[in-house]
Amino acid sequence: SNPALYTQCSLQWWDTWSKESSTYLPTFMLRDLLTDPKVATTLINQMLQIHESCATRGATPRTLVRLIQTYRKIYEAKYQLARKRQSTLQGGLKKLNEAALSVDILSSDAAKKRVELESANEKANATMNEIELNMAAAAKSKEEMKTLSATLSIEEKKLMSQKTEIEEQLSGIQPMVDAARAAVGNISKKNIDEIRMLRTPGQTIRDIMEAVVRLIGAADVSWNGIKVFLSKSGVVNDIVGFDPTHATPDIRAPVEKLLAEKGSSFTEEAATHASQAAGPLAGWVKAVVEYSKVKENIKPLEDKLHSASSRLDASRAKIRSLEDGIKKSDEEVARLKKQFQLMTQQASKLQIALEDTQVTLDSAQSLLGKLSGERDRWQSQ
């Protein structure tokens, strides 16, 4: 060591600092902490009071520095602890807020699922009602079709009976008409011309031709009118193709009178003797007259047959319409049943999802309710 350190140096010792220095020291050392002037003044005064109270125990300016340093360490430790606790509280509050938001979302989701479930149930119920209506309509149609079918069967039997009766009555006269037409069809143009060329025909030929012309519907039944009729091209075909039903009672009456008064002219022997063409024409006149009389007699029966046939056609059409309607109804019911099945499955899934959501929501609301006090306390801190 250097002896001059002791012999040539002097030591100056300050036991205390001035009031201004003591006040400046904490202001300088804690300048980053003392942002509030009121708090700074109060804190510095308290520090100086503590330091001054220890003056009798040997407190020095160094002691004041250590007091200030100790305060900083304690302050920083407390500050970090408070920051850590604040961070923890803020994290907890964030989780609680997230939980509250989740509860709101679950509540909204549950409400939406309830609406969807109600809509699905309404649609399913509407579909079931539609199924019931279609099935009821189909059952009614089937019953109506059953009744119509039974009635149709009875009407068809009656119709066949009436048709058989008509055919029996016509069976006796139809062959006669067919034979007479065939015989007339064999008359040659030469035979017709022979009659047409007669100036004064015999009574038999005159009677037969008048009857023919009257049945055909010619207005002029004089011999000249008859000759004009015979001169027409295709006169034989006109006679053969004549429809006996056109021989109305008014047309037939003078012919029947002619047959009654001059029946001898229409015998096969007399007619054939008079002319080769007269014989078939006489047979044709008698066949047409008889056929038209039979048709007149059975006309009421034919009218009934026609009416019954029309009713049957209407019944058959109605049955076909009912069958089509039943088929469409069955197809619609099948479609609606499939749709109803899908709707009930959807409603079941929605019900399960709603129940799961409700359980989660109830648990979350219960937990959130229990933590509501903590939440308020944390927010206040």
Summary of the structure (lengths in Angstrom):
residues: 381
radius of gyration: 65.8
end to end distance: 61.9
largest distance: 205.3
contacts: 1021
relative contact order: 0.10
helix: 85%
strand: 0%
